[in-house]
Amino acid sequence: MPLKPLAAAILLLTLAQPFSASAQTSGDPLAGLSSLVTACSKGDSCTIVDSLPCGCASGGSPVAINARYAKFWQALQRDLRRNAPPVFCPQVYRCIPGARAACVQGRCAVRAPR
């Protein structure tokens, strides 16, 4: 069975990551994916996206990622909408109006409005 393009992209991104102890101990082969999409350096731009699979209007939270992965994140969201996992998302609004994303110590972070 061939991989869907999105699944193939996730697999490639995961395999491109150096081996991490957290991936070994958690048993989660995608544990390094979060580190990849939130990594930034001076001059990189970060952007705010909804957490997966539940967005901030459904119990999730805003997440800051490196802007170069925004299209990848949107593709993940579209795929999850089409093939919704059996997850219960509470109807709790947790969005932060006016929040912004910033690169802080090598990671994109959500900053509350001033």
VENLIN-V383714 format. One record per residue. N is the residue number from 1. RES is the residue in one small letter. SS is DSSP state (h for helix, s for strand, l for the rest). D_FIRST is the distance of its C-alpha to the first C-alpha in whole Angstrom. Layout:
N&RES&SS&D_FIRST / N&RES&SS&D_FIRST
//
This chain:
1&m&l&0 / 2&p&l&4 / 3&l&l&7 / 4&k&l&9 / 5&p&h&12 / 6&l&h&14 / 7&a&h&12 / 8&a&h&12 / 9&a&h&16 / 10&i&h&17 / 11&l&h&15 / 12&l&h&17 / 13&l&h&20 / 14&t&h&20 / 15&l&h&20 / 16&a&h&23 / 17&q&l&25 / 18&p&l&27 / 19&f&l&27 / 20&s&l&29 / 21&a&h&30 / 22&s&h&30 / 23&a&h&26 / 24&q&h&27 / 25&t&h&29 / 26&s&h&27 / 27&g&l&24 / 28&d&l&22 / 29&p&l&20 / 30&l&l&21 / 31&a&h&25 / 32&g&h&25 / 33&l&h&24 / 34&s&h&27 / 35&s&h&29 / 36&l&h&27 / 37&v&h&28 / 38&t&h&31 / 39&a&s&33 / 40&c&l&35 / 41&s&l&38 / 42&k&l&42 / 43&g&l&41 / 44&d&l&38 / 45&s&l&37 / 46&c&s&36 / 47&t&s&35 / 48&i&s&35 / 49&v&s&31 / 50&d&s&31 / 51&s&l&29 / 52&l&l&26 / 53&p&l&25 / 54&c&l&29 / 55&g&l&31 / 56&c&h&34 / 57&a&h&36 / 58&s&h&34 / 59&g&l&35 / 60&g&l&33 / 61&s&l&35 / 62&p&s&35 / 63&v&s&33 / 64&a&s&34 / 65&i&s&31 / 66&n&s&32 / 67&a&h&32 / 68&r&h&30 / 69&y&h&27 / 70&a&h&28 / 71&k&h&25 / 72&f&h&23 / 73&w&h&24 / 74&q&h&24 / 75&a&h&21 / 76&l&h&20 / 77&q&h&23 / 78&r&h&21 / 79&d&h&18 / 80&l&h&20 / 81&r&h&22 / 82&r&h&19 / 83&n&l&17 / 84&a&l&20 / 85&p&l&20 / 86&p&l&23 / 87&v&l&25 / 88&f&l&29 / 89&c&l&31 / 90&p&l&34 / 91&q&l&36 / 92&v&l&38 / 93&y&l&39 / 94&r&l&39 / 95&c&l&39 / 96&i&l&42 / 97&p&l&43 / 98&g&l&44 / 99&a&l&42 / 100&r&s&41 / 101&a&s&39 / 102&a&s&40 / 103&c&s&40 / 104&v&s&41 / 105&q&l&42 / 106&g&l&38 / 107&r&s&36 / 108&c&s&36 / 109&a&s&38 / 110&v&s&39 / 111&r&s&43 / 112&a&l&45 / 113&p&l&47 / 114&r&l&50
//
